[in-house]
Amino acid sequence: MKGLPREWLIAGLEKSARILDHVLADVTQDVARTIRDGPEGWSVLEIICHLRDYQAIFVERIARILDEDHPSFVAYDEAARLAMVVDNDYAGQDLRHVFADYRATRRQLVDRLRSLSADQWTRVGSFAPDDPVDIWMVAAHTLLHDGIHTEQIARILRQ
C-alpha cells in the first residue's frame, strides 16, 4: 500500500465522500431511519452516524500520532460500537445534519493530510507494542471503512 502515492490516497478520501453524497442524494429521513441491513442490522441513518463518529476517531488518532511520541490506542470492539449507537442516539439524529458533519470532518482530514511532510506520514502510534500504526495506515483504514459501509448502504437501498 505504501507504494501508492499519498495523493491517490487523499483523492480517494475525497472521492469516497462524494460517492456517499450521490448514494444518499434521494434518501429521505424516514427511509434512512426505517430500512435496515436485515432484521437486526443497522439502518442507513445509524450507518452514517457510525461513519461520522469513527471518522472523528481516525482524525483524533492522526492528531495524536502527530502531537505525541508513539501514542497508544485502544481498539473499539463490537460492544463499544453498539454502545455508541445507543449512547449517541443514532436513531434520533437528522440524516442531513449527520452527513454535513461527516463532510466537514472529511474536509478537515483531507486538508490536514495534504499539509503533511513525507516524514510526518511515517510517524507512528500503536495498539500494542508490536503493532505500529502510521498515518498512512489510519488514512487507508478510513478509506476502506468508507467503502465497506457505502456498499452496505447501497445494498440496503436496493431492497
Number of C-alpha atoms within 10 A of each C-alpha: 9 9 5 8 9 18 11 10 19 19 12 17 22 17 13 19 20 13 14 20 15 11 15 20 10 9 16 12 14 11 14 22 20 12 18 22 16 9 8 7 12 23 23 28 29 24 21 25 26 22 20 21 20 18 23 17 15 17 23 13 23 26 14 18 25 20 11 13 11 17 16 19 14 8 10 10 8 9 8 11 13 12 11 16 17 12 9 13 12 21 18 11 15 16 23 16 11 20 20 14 16 21 18 12 17 21 15 12 23 18 12 13 21 13 10 12 9 9 7 15 18 15 19 24 24 18 13 12 9 7 11 15 22 20 24 20 17 20 25 18 14 20 20 15 14 22 17 10 17 23 13 17 24 14 12 18 17 6 8
